Amino acid sequence: MPKRTVFLLSCLILIQAEYSGLPAGVVKRPFPAPEWAVSGWLNGDPGSLKENRNRVILIVSIHTVFEGHASQTPHRLSGFIREKKIHHPVGIDAYPEDSAEIPITMRRYRTGGTPNVTIIDKQGRVRFHHLGSFDPAPVEALIDRLLAEPGADGENAAPKRDLILSGE
């Protein structure tokens, strides 16, 4: 059986919103985010999770485990992200050497389908983890709150506008 390619889309994001409610998917007891394991990056390597401390990280996991998965290659992914004008880093999930069906990052983050969204705070803790669609307004407000929190060094540095995503 051919291995499936799993795409891990990650980006650093700043979204402006005003909303005070907590969305479904908010992690009540934040836990340390596992390091991602990527066999290759498209659009640049953002570095390790540790190298991104003091940043709010949004990971959108897209799994290509449906029909035609054998044709889902890194080359085709590269064409797709060019066509869709995706400019943030896109990681291709790595497989363990034991030929397991589930790739490493997918296993570590326990993503059970597509899309799966994970938000990591400045201290490297998972604060939001959700499978499927959701109302973006409260999630944007959560990101704003996380950007305002102190970083791992205890300082509350001004958030960087590394990338602003639009729905276009």
C-alpha angles and dihedrals in degrees: 000000000000118000116253120233113232118199121213112197114197133175142160109241144187117194123179116221142137117222132124103199125098115238126223107270097047108138108234093199108035115218133192112281114239117239114259119242111213128179092199144349131226120201092021137313112273091197130239127319089254091053088055097055112138090037130098108236128201117198120191111190117203116186122203099200098128132095115318093028092143089067094052099104132161088250092057090045090053090054092046095052091048091050092048092044094237107168104173122093115285118198127200109220116242126232123226118246091249090076092242116175093230116069121233102254092042089053094045094049093039093228107179102187145336134335103018119174124201126180120198121197128225091269092057098256127135107245101166130029121168139160118212134001125338141169105279097205097075091041090053088051089050090053090051090052091048091050089054094051121097117267128239090279091055093250123119101221118185110270116257119232094225094154137353114200123210129194093242 
